[in-house]
Amino acid sequence: MIDHLVTMKFNHFDDQVRMLTATALANLAPLDIDYFNKEIVPKLIPKCMDADTFTSHGALICLGSIITRLKQMDRLEIPSDMMTRIGDICPTIIERKFGASAKGNDILRQGLNFFINQCCISK
């Protein structure tokens, strides 16, 4: 079920399906904490910077939800190199997608805001 959500549903064209996927993954995280820390989180990081808007948005909200859930349980076990990659997500997306202008994709902007909010909650 976890793999199906991560491969098939997180990048669905409907934003409500992407949000439900993020919620479902966050709720499933306590069932297999090691799998989420070692497989799912590393898999989602590069997808956050994907050229496809739906993929990038879905990965951002899923990653933010999972990180928050694992941190709430005090079970977030991410190596420092991966934490650096997570920290580089927002600047990379802003540079690639928005460039020098403030105009850009509203869907992606919402995903970035959600991701930043979840990271702040997780501190």
PyMOL commands that set and color helices and strands:
alter all, ss='L'
color gray80, all
select helices_A, chain A and resi 2-9+15-31+33-47+53-72+80-87+89-98+106-122
alter helices_A, ss='H'
color red, helices_A
deselect
rebuild
show_as cartoon
